[in-house]
Amino acid sequence: MAKRTLRTKLCDMLGIEYPILSAGMGPTLIGEKTGAPVELVVAVSEAGGLGVLGGSGYTVDELREAIRQIKSQTDKPFGVDLLLPQKLDMGGGLGQAGVDKVPLGLVLKSIPQAHRDWVEKIRREMVLPEAEIMVRMNTTTMRPLEAVKVCLEEKVPLFCAGLGNPGFMVEEAHALGIKVLGITGNSKNAKRMAQSGIDLLVAQGHEGGGHTGRIGTMALLPQAIDAAFPVPVLGAGGIGDGRGVAAALAMGCIGVWVGTRFLATNEGGALEVNKRRIIESTDEDTRVSRAYTGKTLRASYNRFHDLWDQSGLDPLPFPTQVLISSALLAAFVEAHQDEYVGGLAGQISGLIKEIKPARQVLEEMVEETVDILTRRLPESVMAK
Ligand SMILES: Cc1cc2nc3c(=O)[nH]c(=O)nc-3n(C[C@H](O)[C@H](O)[C@H](O)COP(=O)(O)O)c2cc1C
């Protein structure tokens, strides 16, 4: 395939060839491997886009190691994405200095009785094994300040805050030559974040995989762009091919942040069962639920969603709810109850029919975008 040119201001800002970022994606199933691992980051950055490491499931030490692995495999720019809790202490109070792992059973004792009873009831009724799970208290999500420090010390080219406002670290990051990116799902938050000094903002619509807001991408992008001005915006949520990229650029985005499409690649970190789910999905096969993390989160539909809906419980705050979902999901996996297991994924899953190398996904996206932007509108659209 002949090389195509697709350059926006984002390419100059980040020193990349194409304005396409693979999204920071943490564990695709609670406690499982990260959706955007080193391999995906390196593949996307080497292909001319910018790969973003999903740092939320790593321990602080693993994060540093992963960053060093990326640096050893590419000299191209890359990013690191962390989930910052609202309170920047340790995981909203869950983490304890010096304690790295705690048996899940012990941690569950600290959650409300009604939630514990529900977990026990499901285990009993479905005859699930007592999965031996150790909760990792030293993940970047439990210890966000330590994780941010690692990113600063390692001078990662792009720091991305998947949740929370990274405004508190912008000055220090800029002094080290690090660009800072925030993510929003509405224009009120877009304005607040833009005022905190960040360099780039991702506006992610309701259709996106993972944590998601209520506004669809088509309605969100123009409003977020206006609200964040002059901070430039990248479009996200439901972008799976060149048509999506072209639409986002046409709306005024300087680039795109693509999750699910890059998850379903050879290098994407999803479990095989979750990649298969994406390939088999239609556009109706994902759901938003608070069952996983306490926040609204989109995943491939599975029967865990129904169990939670029928529980009548209120979700616990992030990240405490993760303890409940981890307890059950680990047991479902161990008991091979696949219909109760689904990974995080967006509505664009229905468009994805093949697992391919990430480079190919990126090149095809660029090719199609350039075709759309440089040709007349398709014959199928225009009046005769
Ligand atoms: C498996 C998966 C894990 C995700 N984990 C994170 C995360 O840890 N941090 C974050 O900022 N966003 C996370 N997201 C959201 C993505 O960064 C991105 O905004 C979203 O996937 C874009 O929508 P799309 O899936 O339609 O491309 C995740 C998405 C998926 C699919």
The ligand as an SDF file (V2000), in Angstrom:
LIG
                    3D

 31 33  0  0  0  0  0  0  0  0999 V2000
  -11.1000   -2.6890   27.1830 C   0  0  0  0  0  0  0  0  0  0  0  0
  -11.1650   -1.2320   27.4530 C   0  0  0  0  0  0  0  0  0  0  0  0
  -10.5030   -0.7390   28.5760 C   0  0  0  0  0  0  0  0  0  0  0  0
  -10.5100    0.6370   28.8230 C   0  0  0  0  0  0  0  0  0  0  0  0
   -9.7900    1.1110   29.8840 N   0  0  0  0  0  0  0  0  0  0  0  0
   -9.6030    2.4400   30.0010 C   0  0  0  0  0  0  0  0  0  0  0  0
   -8.6940    2.9430   30.9720 C   0  0  0  0  0  0  0  0  0  0  0  0
   -8.1050    2.2090   31.7560 O   0  0  0  0  0  0  0  0  0  0  0  0
   -8.5020    4.2870   30.9780 N   0  0  0  0  0  0  0  0  0  0  0  0
   -9.1420    5.1250   30.1080 C   0  0  0  0  0  0  0  0  0  0  0  0
   -8.8610    6.3080   30.0840 O   0  0  0  0  0  0  0  0  0  0  0  0
  -10.0550    4.6710   29.2420 N   0  0  0  0  0  0  0  0  0  0  0  0
  -10.2620    3.3550   29.1470 C   0  0  0  0  0  0  0  0  0  0  0  0
  -11.1260    2.8810   28.1760 N   0  0  0  0  0  0  0  0  0  0  0  0
  -11.7880    3.8300   27.2730 C   0  0  0  0  0  0  0  0  0  0  0  0
  -10.8770    4.1160   26.0730 C   0  0  0  0  0  0  0  0  0  0  0  0
   -9.7470    4.8430   26.4830 O   0  0  0  0  0  0  0  0  0  0  0  0
  -11.5800    4.9190   24.9660 C   0  0  0  0  0  0  0  0  0  0  0  0
  -11.9730    6.1740   25.4510 O   0  0  0  0  0  0  0  0  0  0  0  0
  -12.7530    4.2060   24.3380 C   0  0  0  0  0  0  0  0  0  0  0  0
  -12.4350    2.8630   24.1040 O   0  0  0  0  0  0  0  0  0  0  0  0
  -13.1270    4.9050   23.0360 C   0  0  0  0  0  0  0  0  0  0  0  0
  -14.2770    4.3440   22.4710 O   0  0  0  0  0  0  0  0  0  0  0  0
  -14.2420    3.1110   21.4190 P   0  0  0  0  0  0  0  0  0  0  0  0
  -14.0600    1.9100   22.2710 O   0  0  0  0  0  0  0  0  0  0  0  0
  -15.5660    3.1820   20.7820 O   0  0  0  0  0  0  0  0  0  0  0  0
  -13.1090    3.3480   20.4850 O   0  0  0  0  0  0  0  0  0  0  0  0
  -11.1990    1.5170   27.9520 C   0  0  0  0  0  0  0  0  0  0  0  0
  -11.8890    0.9930   26.8440 C   0  0  0  0  0  0  0  0  0  0  0  0
  -11.8750   -0.3610   26.5850 C   0  0  0  0  0  0  0  0  0  0  0  0
  -12.5990   -0.8830   25.3700 C   0  0  0  0  0  0  0  0  0  0  0  0
  1  2  1  0
  2  3  1  0
  2 30  2  0
  3  4  2  0
  4  5  1  0
  4 28  1  0
  5  6  2  0
  6  7  1  0
  6 13  1  0
  7  8  2  0
  7  9  1  0
  9 10  1  0
 10 11  2  0
 10 12  1  0
 12 13  2  0
 13 14  1  0
 14 15  1  0
 14 28  1  0
 15 16  1  0
 16 17  1  0
 16 18  1  0
 18 19  1  0
 18 20  1  0
 20 21  1  0
 20 22  1  0
 22 23  1  0
 23 24  1  0
 24 25  2  0
 24 26  1  0
 24 27  1  0
 28 29  2  0
 29 30  1  0
 30 31  1  0
M  END
$$$$
